[in-house]
């Protein structure tokens, strides 16, 4: 029994070491990939602001969209590794809610337009103009939801809605919905 217990303990320690190595590898690779992907997305955004033919604009927009998708995937991997290791920290900074939602939708707008879909945003009057929170995480979640809605919608459109509750002391609870006419 003691020998079996020792073997189990040794196997558990080996599994923990392997898991830590995997988490460290994912975090390091995510950081290494994120830097050049930010450059690709940033430079294609700048390129889109220069005089281009319609065909060139479409090509650059496709490159930017692919770069943004890879960047989102890389951020998700980094987040998962941070969650696993207990190191995920939420940012607390002031941001404009409407701008955050619009930026999240902008990431999928090109694909929606290409498919002939409408993409609308409706924020209720209860939503404050600005809040303190993690703008990056909120944008990331909304962008993933909208992107999936566009991906699985062939006709019609996608609507993003937002409402809020205000609590004593001025705290807000934001609630967002993404509705589509797709198969989901």
C-alpha positions in Angstrom: 0.0 0.0 0.0 2.8 2.4 0.9 4.6 1.6 -2.4 1.4 2.3 -4.4 0.8 5.6 -2.5 4.3 6.7 -3.2 3.9 5.8 -6.9 0.7 7.8 -7.0 2.3 10.8 -5.3 5.2 10.7 -7.7 2.8 10.5 -10.7 0.8 13.5 -9.3 4.0 15.6 -9.0 5.1 14.7 -12.5 1.7 15.7 -13.8 1.9 19.0 -12.0 5.4 19.7 -13.4 4.2 18.8 -16.9 1.2 21.1 -16.5 3.3 24.0 -15.3 5.7 23.5 -18.3 2.7 23.5 -20.7 1.3 26.7 -19.1 4.7 28.4 -19.3 5.1 27.4 -22.9 1.7 28.7 -23.9 2.2 32.0 -22.2 5.7 32.5 -23.8 4.5 31.5 -27.2 1.5 33.7 -27.0 3.6 36.7 -26.1 6.0 35.9 -29.0 3.2 35.6 -31.5 1.3 38.6 -30.2 4.0 41.2 -30.9 4.3 40.5 -34.7 0.5 40.1 -35.0 0.0 43.5 -33.5 2.4 44.9 -36.1 0.5 43.2 -38.9 -2.9 44.5 -37.7 -1.5 48.0 -37.0 0.2 48.3 -40.4 -2.7 47.0 -42.4 -4.9 49.5 -40.6 -2.6 52.3 -41.6 -2.4 50.9 -45.2 -6.2 51.0 -45.4 -6.0 54.8 -44.8 -4.0 55.3 -47.9 -5.3 55.5 -51.5 -5.9 52.0 -52.7 -8.0 50.4 -55.5 -11.2 48.6 -54.4 -9.5 45.3 -55.0 -6.4 46.3 -52.9 -8.6 47.5 -50.1 -10.4 44.2 -50.1 -7.1 42.3 -50.0 -5.7 44.4 -47.1 -9.0 44.2 -45.2 -8.8 40.4 -45.5 -5.2 40.4 -44.2 -6.2 42.7 -41.3 -9.2 40.5 -40.5 -7.0 37.4 -40.5 -4.5 39.1 -38.3 -7.2 40.2 -35.9 -8.5 36.6 -35.8 -5.1 35.2 -35.0 -4.5 37.9 -32.4 -7.8 37.1 -30.8 -6.9 33.4 -30.7 -3.5 34.2 -29.3 -5.1 36.3 -26.6 -7.5 33.5 -25.8 -4.6 31.1 -25.4 -2.8 33.5 -23.2 -5.9 34.0 -21.1 -6.4 30.3 -20.7 -2.8 29.8 -19.5 -3.2 32.7 -17.1 -6.5 31.2 -15.7 -4.8 27.8 -15.3 -1.9 29.3 -13.4 -4.1 31.6 -11.3 -2.5 34.7 -12.7 -5.3 36.3 -14.7 -5.8 39.9 -13.5 -8.6 42.2 -14.7 -7.7 45.7 -15.6 -9.6 48.6 -13.9 -9.5 51.6 -16.1 -12.1 54.1 -17.3 -13.4 53.5 -20.9 -16.2 54.6 -23.1 -18.8 51.8 -23.4 -20.2 52.8 -26.8 -16.6 53.0 -28.3 -15.7 49.5 -26.9 -18.9 47.9 -28.3 -18.4 49.6 -31.7 -14.7 48.5 -31.8 -15.7 44.9 -31.1 -18.3 45.0 -33.9 -15.8 46.6 -36.3 -13.7 43.5 -36.1 -16.5 41.5 -37.8 -18.1 44.3 -39.9 -16.1 43.5 -43.0 -17.2 39.9 -43.0 -20.8 40.8 -42.3 -20.8 43.3 -45.2 -19.3 40.8 -47.5 -22.0 38.3 -46.7 -24.7 41.0 -47.1 -25.7 40.9 -43.4 -26.8 43.9 -41.3 -24.9 44.5 -38.1 -26.6 46.8 -35.6 -25.8 48.0 -32.1 -28.5 49.2 -29.8 -27.5 50.5 -26.3 -30.3 51.2 -23.9 -30.4 54.7 -22.2 -29.5 52.9 -19.0 -26.0 52.2 -20.3 -23.6 54.8 -18.9 -21.3 56.7 -21.3 -18.2 55.5 -19.4 -17.4 52.9 -16.8 -14.4 51.5 -15.0 -13.5 48.0 -15.9 -11.5 45.8 -18.2 -12.1 47.2 -21.7 -9.9 44.6 -23.4 -11.7 41.6 -21.9 -15.1 43.1 -22.7 -14.1 43.9 -26.3 -12.7 40.4 -26.7 -15.8 38.7 -25.5 -18.1 40.8 -27.6 -15.9 40.4 -30.7 -15.9 36.6 -30.3 -19.7 36.5 -29.9 -20.2 38.8 -32.9 -17.7 37.0 -35.0 -19.4 33.7 -34.3 -22.8 35.2 -35.1 -21.5 36.4 -38.5 -19.8 33.1 -39.2 -23.0 31.1 -38.7 -25.5 33.6 -40.3 -26.1 33.3 -44.0 -29.0 35.8 -44.3 -30.5 38.6 -42.2 -28.3 40.1 -39.6 -26.8 40.4 -36.2 -28.0 42.8 -33.4 -25.9 43.7 -30.4 -27.8 45.1 -27.4 -26.7 46.5 -24.2 -28.5 47.4 -21.0 -27.3 48.3 -17.5 -28.4 48.3 -13.9 -27.1 50.9 -11.5 -26.5 50.1 -7.9 -26.2 52.3 -4.8 -22.8 53.9 -4.7 -22.7 54.3 -8.5 -21.6 50.7 -9.5 -23.0 49.4 -12.8 -23.8 45.9 -14.1 -23.6 45.9 -17.9 -25.5 43.2 -19.8 -25.0 42.6 -23.5 -26.8 40.3 -25.9 -25.9 39.2 -29.4 -28.8 38.0 -31.5 -28.5 36.7 -35.0 -30.8 35.1 -37.7 -28.4 32.2 -38.2 -28.6 28.6 -37.2 -27.7 29.1 -33.6 
